[in-house]
Amino acid sequence: MIKPGHDRPRVLIAWSSGKDSAWALQVLRQAGEVEVVGLLTTFNEAFDRVAMHAVRRELVEAQARAASLPLVDVPLPWPCSNTAYEEAMSRALAKVRVQLRITHVAFGDLFLEDVRQYRESRMQGTGLTPLFPLWGMPTATLARTMVESGLKARITCVDPKRLAPSYVGRLFDGALLDELPDEVDPCGERGEFHTFACAGPMFAHLIPVRVGEVVTRDGFVFADLLPGADGDGTSGQCAKR
């Protein structure tokens, strides 16, 4: 809950590069109660990609430019223990709190109570307040709202134990939502899939991407998204496969 005051809270968004963090940016900007001042992203040092989503750094940098926000990157070792992750995040937040004068950190979490409690516990003692602008929104409705509002995203990672590998690389759109099995959350909140947001009202312009190699690694199926469209006239849909 944002308390009214003369100065708007300055918010850093925990930026996974996916649709939920992108929509959190849109919701916060639309509400106008806070000033979003940056995007915070963790990168695997060994591969220079977003952890779990496996998105290339250059694509996340393109998102930041399209959102007109600075990107705050947090390098993580590989492999990365939970302790190493927490230490890296603590250092980054302490530094950026001073540099960007942030007061809050926003997360795109939707309904997993244990995840929210973990975020809140890590924020204690930092002088920063966590925000959850999408919390409690019905995910079936939220997913449709995203699509109907012009958000476009590509599925970058699929957990094959929860969703067929054939979904990786696909556009997150109405057709996909129609096809998802009933047991799969429409926003992939339980880890069924992860996405890269490549267009939408939170961006000044499209981030053209195309689907490269599909690989299976560590029990997950990944689509390597490459910068640039295929040249087939489909850049408005972030390029086809």
Buried (B, 14 or more C-beta within 10 A) or exposed (E): EBEEEEEBBBBBBBBBBBBBBBBBBBBBBEEEBBBBBBBBBBBBEEEEBBBBBBBBBEBBBBBBBBBEBBBBBBBBEEEBEEEEBEEBBEEBBEEBBEEBEBBBBBBBBBBEEEBBEBBEEBBEEBEBBBBBBBEEBEBEEBBBEBBEEEBBBBBBBBBBEBBEBEBBBBBBBEEBBEEBEEEBBBBBBBBBBBBBBBBBBBBEEBBBBBBEEBEEEEEBBBBBBBBEBBEEEBBEBBBBE
